[in-house]
Amino acid sequence: MKTTLSRRLALVALLMLALSSTQFSLAQQEVITLEGTNWQLQNMKVLGGFLFTPNDPSLYRLNFRSENRLTGNSDCNTITGSYFQEGTDFRFDPFVSTRKLCSPGSLHNNLVLILKDVNAIEFRDGKLYMTNGYDGVELEFEERGF
């Protein structure tokens, strides 16, 4: 009986130690802010798992300015608006894009539809990923110094 109790106490102590170290490491994670950064679209995964890669990624840019201002390009169109970031929670509000008709093969229409609904961001391996809560929809951006 004593060994069972000792084992349980040791297990509880290890569990508490593991939980406290996890909370400590989560608290130590640096919050990355987008202000002053510029990102270029690398891939766009849409509903159904279809992956689109722009022929010229430099045509698809998001520039996060001071005071939560957004500028950018989506192929032949310009993007402006505001963004709000709180940790990994994210949204554009308002979000406006010009409506020029771009060349065939443009990703503009899909990109703008996805960006309007983005509600979360994540940074992995130096890249920015934006999602909108739909199954498998994800935008992958790489930082660029424009």
C-alpha positions in Angstrom: 0.0 0.0 0.0 2.9 2.4 0.9 4.6 1.8 -2.5 1.3 2.4 -4.4 0.8 5.7 -2.5 4.5 6.6 -3.0 4.2 5.9 -6.8 1.0 8.0 -7.0 2.6 10.9 -5.2 5.7 10.7 -7.4 3.5 10.6 -10.5 1.4 13.6 -9.3 4.7 15.6 -8.6 6.0 14.8 -12.0 2.8 15.8 -13.6 2.7 19.1 -11.8 6.3 19.8 -12.7 5.6 19.1 -16.4 2.5 21.4 -16.4 4.4 24.2 -14.7 7.3 24.0 -17.2 4.9 24.0 -20.1 3.1 27.1 -18.8 6.5 28.8 -18.2 7.6 28.0 -21.8 4.3 29.3 -23.2 4.7 32.5 -21.2 8.2 32.9 -22.6 7.2 32.7 -26.3 7.8 36.0 -28.0 4.7 37.6 -29.6 5.6 38.5 -33.2 3.9 41.6 -34.4 3.4 42.4 -38.1 3.9 46.1 -37.9 6.7 47.2 -40.3 6.9 43.9 -42.1 6.2 43.1 -45.8 5.1 39.6 -47.0 4.9 38.0 -50.4 2.4 35.2 -51.2 4.1 31.8 -51.8 1.1 29.4 -51.8 -2.6 29.5 -51.5 -4.4 26.3 -50.4 -8.2 26.5 -51.0 -11.2 24.5 -50.1 -10.7 20.9 -51.3 -7.0 21.0 -50.7 -6.1 22.6 -54.1 -2.8 24.4 -54.0 -2.1 27.4 -56.1 1.3 29.0 -56.5 1.6 32.5 -58.2 3.6 32.6 -61.3 5.2 35.9 -60.0 4.9 36.0 -56.2 6.1 39.7 -56.2 2.7 40.6 -57.6 1.0 39.5 -54.3 2.2 41.5 -51.4 1.0 42.6 -48.0 2.7 45.5 -46.3 1.8 46.0 -42.6 2.3 49.7 -41.7 2.2 51.6 -38.4 -1.1 52.3 -36.7 -2.5 49.0 -38.1 -2.6 50.2 -41.7 -2.4 47.7 -44.5 -1.2 48.3 -48.1 -0.4 45.8 -50.8 -1.0 44.3 -54.2 -3.0 41.4 -55.5 -1.8 41.0 -59.1 -3.0 44.1 -61.0 -5.1 45.4 -58.0 -4.1 47.4 -54.9 -5.1 46.5 -51.4 -5.7 48.9 -48.5 -7.3 48.7 -45.1 -6.6 48.1 -41.5 -5.6 45.0 -39.5 -5.9 43.9 -36.0 -3.7 41.4 -34.3 -3.9 40.0 -30.8 -1.5 37.1 -30.5 -2.6 34.7 -33.1 -6.1 36.2 -33.4 -6.2 38.4 -36.5 -8.6 40.2 -38.8 -8.7 42.8 -41.5 -11.3 45.6 -40.9 -11.9 47.3 -43.2 -10.4 45.6 -46.2 -10.6 47.1 -49.7 -9.3 46.1 -53.1 -9.5 47.7 -56.5 -11.5 45.7 -59.1 -9.4 45.7 -62.2 -9.6 42.6 -64.5 -6.3 40.9 -64.3 -4.7 38.6 -66.8 -5.9 35.0 -67.1 -4.4 32.8 -64.4 -4.5 35.6 -61.8 -5.0 34.5 -58.1 -6.5 37.9 -57.3 -10.2 36.8 -56.9 -9.4 33.8 -54.7 -6.9 35.7 -52.6 -9.2 38.6 -51.8 -12.1 36.3 -50.9 -9.8 34.4 -48.5 -8.2 37.5 -47.0 -11.5 39.1 -46.1 -12.3 36.2 -43.8 -8.9 35.6 -42.2 -9.2 35.2 -38.5 -5.9 33.6 -37.4 -2.2 33.8 -38.1 0.7 31.6 -37.3 4.5 31.9 -37.8 6.3 28.7 -38.7 9.8 28.3 -40.0 10.1 32.0 -40.8 6.9 32.1 -42.8 3.5 33.6 -42.1 0.4 31.5 -42.4 -3.1 32.9 -42.5 -6.3 30.9 -42.1 -9.9 31.7 -42.2 -11.5 28.8 -40.3 -12.6 26.9 -43.3 -11.4 23.3 -43.8 -7.8 23.4 -45.0 -7.8 27.0 -46.4 -4.4 28.5 -45.8 -2.2 31.3 -47.2 1.5 31.0 -47.0 3.6 34.2 -47.1 7.4 34.8 -47.0 8.8 38.0 -45.5 10.4 40.4 -48.0 12.0 43.7 -47.5 10.2 46.0 -50.0 
